[in-house]
């Protein structure tokens, strides 16, 4: 529902179905969930009865089954009239539109989907087509018509209604317009070849967006490495940094806990052949270990992630994922209830990644793992930035090597 880009202004629904029993189910579930089903206006009632005098009950939900054997004009006129009511969502709720349903049922589904599209075209009323029972996919002709018009097709009555209510809640809660941006885009100079940037280039991107980083120096000789370690303070971390390597630790390019000049020298000798532009020497950070990142989802667009890192990642699976745009506090929530964590500092990092994603569509992925948070603030101890390659247009749909 979120992926179609149209969110309900409110929780007022008008529902058109093909069964009195289904209409009752819709009414019961909608009211229990907290959705509203306003009564049809006299204008709607009079308009339908002038066309079909024997239309006995006109309510919301409305079941026109049996009023006219020619259901195409029947559903078209009902949906057009319903779309002009004071409602936020116009729903068609049918059941027998599966591939194994009869020809008449599938034809009804196709006619209703076409009428739903026409009734909401150019309107702020959000169209939704739902199947009452989640017993299988809708017929291909119905799916294709809805997909082509950008109308969400939801399966299962209660899950669909819950999704509608949550979409309305999401619209009320999140910032909704580009005009709400209060920052100027940052110019990025990405001179490295290939989609996966080196850590030094990735650190530069994050630094430009105000993400605090663990202090680091580049060493091109063993003596440089020892000097950097003494300046940063033991113990240190050393990395064989180069473009095109996404996971340095798994590739054997990282040495941690180096506490003496001899250990630093040995680590440099092992890593230098893998790092023609120099070995990265970093200070060691402490605090609550988090994971933080950004991805471009092919359906939802840019999303940010924040969660507990280290050994807690797989055990607790305490991760928050949010669709952009967002407020800088929204992805922090319960993730930072750990004692001593600076909630404000973590929120600032999440907000920085959100700004980066909104400013630069060519950036398709960012990983900050780990992000250490303590009473003094936050420090990113590792950075990975990935940009779109030749087959990727920044929407997450291309391939990444």
C-alpha positions in Angstrom: 0.0 0.0 0.0 2.8 2.4 0.9 4.6 1.6 -2.4 1.9 3.1 -4.6 2.7 6.6 -3.4 -0.8 7.7 -2.4 -1.6 7.9 1.3 -5.1 8.4 2.8 -5.8 11.9 4.1 -8.1 10.4 6.7 -9.8 7.2 7.8 -13.2 7.6 6.1 -14.0 4.7 3.8 -16.7 4.1 1.2 -16.9 0.4 0.4 -18.5 -1.2 -2.6 -18.9 -5.0 -2.5 -21.0 -7.8 -4.1 -22.4 -9.5 -1.1 -24.5 -8.5 1.9 -22.5 -10.9 4.2 -19.3 -9.4 3.0 -20.7 -5.9 3.6 -21.5 -6.8 7.2 -18.0 -8.2 7.7 -16.4 -5.1 6.3 -18.5 -2.9 8.6 -17.7 -4.9 11.7 -14.0 -5.1 11.1 -13.6 -1.5 9.9 -15.3 -0.1 13.0 -13.3 -2.4 15.3 -10.1 -1.3 13.7 -10.9 2.4 14.0 -12.0 3.2 10.5 -15.0 5.3 9.7 -17.9 4.4 7.3 -19.9 7.6 6.8 -23.5 7.3 5.7 -24.1 8.0 2.0 -25.4 11.5 1.3 -29.0 12.1 0.1 -27.5 13.2 -3.2 -26.0 9.8 -3.7 -29.1 8.0 -2.6 -31.4 10.0 -4.8 -29.1 9.7 -7.8 -29.0 5.9 -7.6 -32.7 5.5 -6.9 -33.6 7.7 -9.9 -31.6 5.3 -12.1 -32.6 2.1 -10.2 -35.9 2.7 -8.4 -35.9 -0.9 -6.9 -32.5 -0.3 -5.2 -33.8 -1.2 -1.7 -30.9 -0.4 0.6 -28.2 2.1 0.0 -25.7 2.3 2.8 -22.0 2.1 3.4 -20.8 -0.6 2.7 -23.1 -0.9 -0.3 -24.0 -4.2 -2.0 -25.6 -3.7 -5.4 -25.7 -7.4 -6.3 -28.9 -8.2 -8.2 -30.0 -4.6 -8.8 -29.1 -4.7 -12.5 -27.8 -7.8 -14.5 -25.6 -5.4 -16.4 -23.1 -4.7 -13.7 -20.7 -2.6 -15.7 -22.8 0.6 -15.6 -24.1 -0.3 -12.2 -20.7 -0.4 -10.5 -19.4 2.5 -12.6 -22.1 4.8 -11.5 -22.0 3.7 -7.9 -18.2 4.2 -7.7 -18.4 7.6 -9.5 -20.9 8.8 -7.0 -19.0 7.3 -4.0 -15.8 9.0 -5.2 -17.6 12.4 -4.8 -18.6 11.8 -1.2 -16.7 13.2 1.7 -14.4 10.2 2.0 -10.7 9.5 2.0 -10.5 5.9 0.6 -12.7 4.3 -2.0 -12.7 0.5 -1.6 -13.9 -2.3 -3.9 -14.2 -5.5 -1.8 -14.8 -8.6 -3.8 -14.2 -12.3 -3.2 -14.5 -14.5 -6.3 -11.9 -13.0 -8.5 -9.3 -15.8 -8.3 -8.0 -17.5 -11.5 -10.2 -20.5 -10.8 -13.4 -18.4 -10.4 -16.1 -18.4 -13.0 -16.0 -16.1 -16.0 -18.7 -13.9 -14.7 -17.0 -13.3 -11.4 -13.7 -12.4 -13.1 -15.6 -10.1 -15.5 -17.2 -8.4 -12.5 -13.7 -7.9 -10.9 -12.4 -6.4 -14.1 -15.4 -4.1 -14.5 -15.1 -3.0 -10.9 -11.4 -2.4 -11.1 -11.8 -0.2 -14.2 -14.7 1.7 -12.5 -12.5 2.2 -9.4 -9.7 3.6 -11.5 -12.0 6.0 -13.4 -13.7 7.1 -10.2 -10.5 8.2 -8.4 -8.5 9.5 -11.4 -7.2 13.0 -10.6 -8.7 12.8 -7.1 -7.2 12.8 -3.7 -9.4 9.9 -2.8 -7.2 6.8 -2.5 -8.4 3.7 -4.4 -8.0 0.2 -2.9 -9.1 -3.1 -4.3 -9.3 -5.9 -1.8 -10.2 -9.6 -1.9 -12.3 -10.5 1.1 -10.6 -13.9 1.6 -6.8 -14.5 1.3 -7.4 -17.7 -0.6 -5.2 -17.0 -3.7 -4.2 -14.4 -6.2 -6.6 -12.3 -8.2 -7.1 -13.2 -11.8 -4.3 -11.9 -14.1 -6.6 -9.5 -16.0 -7.7 -7.9 -12.7 -4.1 -7.7 -11.3 -2.7 -6.2 -14.6 -5.4 -3.6 -14.7 -4.9 -2.5 -11.1 -1.1 -2.6 -11.4 -1.1 -0.6 -14.6 -3.1 2.1 -12.9 -1.1 2.1 -9.7 -4.0 0.8 -7.5 -3.0 -1.4 -4.5 -4.5 -4.9 -4.6 -4.7 -6.3 -1.0 -5.6 -9.8 0.1 -7.6 -10.7 3.2 -10.3 -8.4 4.7 -8.9 -7.6 8.1 -5.2 -7.4 7.0 -6.2 -5.1 4.2 -8.3 -2.8 6.5 -5.5 -2.7 9.1 -3.0 -1.7 6.3 -5.3 1.2 5.3 -5.5 2.5 8.8 -1.8 2.2 9.3 -1.2 4.0 6.0 -3.4 6.9 7.2 -1.5 6.9 10.5 1.8 7.0 8.7 0.7 10.0 6.6 -0.3 12.0 9.8 2.9 11.2 11.5 5.7 11.6 9.0 6.9 14.8 7.3 5.1 14.8 4.0 6.6 17.3 1.6 10.0 18.2 0.1 9.3 21.8 1.2 9.9 20.6 4.8 13.6 20.2 4.1 15.6 22.7 6.1 19.1 21.9 4.7 21.0 22.6 1.5 22.3 19.6 -0.4 26.0 18.8 0.1 28.2 18.6 -3.0 30.0 15.2 -3.2 33.1 14.6 -5.2 33.1 10.8 -5.9 36.3 10.4 -8.0 36.9 6.7 -7.4 35.9 4.2 -10.1 33.4 1.5 -9.5 30.3 1.4 -7.3 31.9 0.4 -3.9 33.9 3.2 -2.5 36.9 2.8 -0.3 36.5 3.5 3.4 38.5 6.7 3.0 36.1 7.9 0.3 33.1 6.6 2.3 34.4 8.5 5.4 34.6 11.6 3.4 31.0 11.3 2.3 29.8 10.8 5.9 32.0 13.6 7.2 30.5 16.0 4.8 27.1 15.1 6.2 28.2 15.6 9.8 28.6 12.0 10.9 31.2 11.8 13.6 34.0 9.4 12.8 36.6 7.5 14.7 39.9 9.4 14.3 42.1 7.8 11.6 45.3 8.3 9.7 46.7 6.8 6.5 50.1 5.0 6.8 52.3 4.2 3.8 55.2 2.8 5.8 55.5 0.7 8.9 57.1 3.7 10.7 54.1 5.9 9.6 51.8 3.2 11.1 53.6 3.2 14.4 53.6 7.0 14.5 49.9 7.0 13.8 49.2 4.5 16.5 51.1 6.5 19.1 49.3 9.7 18.1 45.9 8.0 18.2 46.6 6.0 21.3 46.8 2.2 21.7 45.1 -0.1 21.0 44.4 0.6 17.4 42.6 -1.0 14.4 44.3 -1.3 11.0 42.6 -1.9 7.7 43.8 -2.7 4.2 41.5 -0.1 2.5 40.8 -0.2 -1.2 37.8 0.5 -3.6 35.6 -2.4 -4.5 35.8 -4.3 -1.2 32.6 -4.2 0.8 33.4 -6.5 3.7 37.0 -6.0 4.8 36.8 -8.1 7.9 35.5 -11.2 6.1 38.2 -10.6 3.4 41.0 -10.7 6.0 41.8 -7.1 5.6 41.4 -5.9 9.3 43.5 -6.3 12.4 42.1 -5.3 15.7 43.4 -4.8 19.3 46.9 -3.8 18.2 48.5 -2.6 21.5 52.3 -2.4 20.8 54.6 -1.0 18.1 55.6 -4.6 17.2 52.0 -5.6 16.6 51.4 -2.6 14.5 54.5 -3.3 12.4 53.5 -6.9 11.8 50.0 -5.9 10.9 51.3 -3.3 8.4 53.6 -5.9 6.8 50.6 -8.2 6.3 48.1 -5.6 5.1 50.3 -3.3 2.9 50.3 -5.6 -0.1 46.5 -5.4 -0.2 46.4 -1.6 0.1 48.5 0.2 -2.6 47.2 3.6 -1.4 48.2 3.0 2.2 46.9 1.3 5.3 44.2 2.9 7.4 45.1 3.2 11.2 42.1 4.0 13.4 41.6 4.6 17.1 39.5 2.1 19.1 36.1 3.3 20.2 33.9 2.0 23.0 30.2 2.3 23.9 26.9 0.7 23.0 27.5 -1.0 19.6 24.9 -0.2 16.9 24.3 -0.9 13.3 23.1 2.0 11.1 22.5 2.2 7.4 20.5 3.2 4.3 19.2 1.2 1.4 17.1 2.0 -1.7 14.2 -0.5 -1.7 12.8 -1.1 -5.2 9.3 -0.6 -3.9 9.5 1.9 -1.1 12.5 3.9 -2.1 15.1 5.0 0.4 14.9 3.5 3.9 17.1 3.9 6.9 18.0 1.2 9.5 19.1 1.4 13.1 19.6 -1.5 15.5 21.7 -3.1 18.2 25.0 -4.3 16.8 27.7 -6.7 17.8 26.6 -10.0 19.4 23.1 -8.6 20.0 22.3 -8.3 16.3 21.4 -11.9 15.7 20.2 -12.7 19.3 17.8 -9.8 19.9 17.1 -8.7 16.3 16.2 -5.3 17.7 16.2 -3.3 14.5 14.1 -0.3 13.4 13.6 0.3 9.6 11.9 3.5 8.4 10.8 4.8 5.0 11.9 8.4 4.2 11.4 11.2 4.7 11.4 11.0 8.5 12.0 13.1 11.6 15.4 12.7 13.2 14.0 10.9 16.2 11.7 8.4 14.6 14.1 5.5 14.0 15.7 5.6 17.4 12.8 4.6 19.6 13.3 1.6 21.9 16.6 0.6 20.2 18.5 3.0 22.4 17.0 2.1 25.8 20.4 0.7 26.7 21.9 2.5 29.7 24.4 5.2 28.9 23.5 5.6 25.2 23.3 9.1 23.8 19.9 9.0 22.1 20.4 12.5 20.5 23.8 11.5 19.0 22.3 8.4 17.4 19.3 10.3 16.1 21.7 12.8 14.5 23.5 10.0 12.6 20.1 8.6 11.3 19.0 12.0 10.2 22.3 12.5 8.4 21.9 9.3 6.4 18.3 10.3 5.6 19.5 13.7 4.2 22.2 12.0 2.2 19.6 9.6 0.7 17.2 12.4 -0.2 20.0 14.6 -1.7 21.9 12.0 -3.8 19.9 9.4 -5.6 23.1 8.0 -7.0 24.0 6.7 -3.5 22.2 3.3 -3.2 23.6 2.0 0.0 25.3 3.2 3.2 26.6 1.0 6.0 27.9 2.3 9.4 28.7 -0.8 11.3 29.6 -0.5 14.0 28.4 2.8 15.3 29.5 3.3 18.9 27.3 5.4 21.2 28.2 6.4 24.7 27.6 9.4 27.1 30.0 11.5 25.1 28.2 11.0 21.7 28.5 8.7 18.7 31.4 7.6 16.6 31.3 5.6 13.3 34.0 3.0 13.4 33.5 1.6 9.9 31.9 3.1 6.8 30.8 1.8 3.4 29.1 3.9 0.7 27.9 2.3 -2.5 26.7 4.3 -5.5 24.7 3.1 -8.5 26.6 1.3 -11.2 26.0 1.5 -15.0 22.9 -0.8 -14.7 21.4 1.0 -11.7 19.4 4.2 -11.9 19.4 4.9 -8.2 16.1 3.3 -7.6 17.4 0.0 -6.2 16.4 -2.0 -9.3 19.7 -2.3 -10.9 22.4 -4.9 -10.3 25.4 -4.2 -8.1 28.7 -6.0 -8.7 
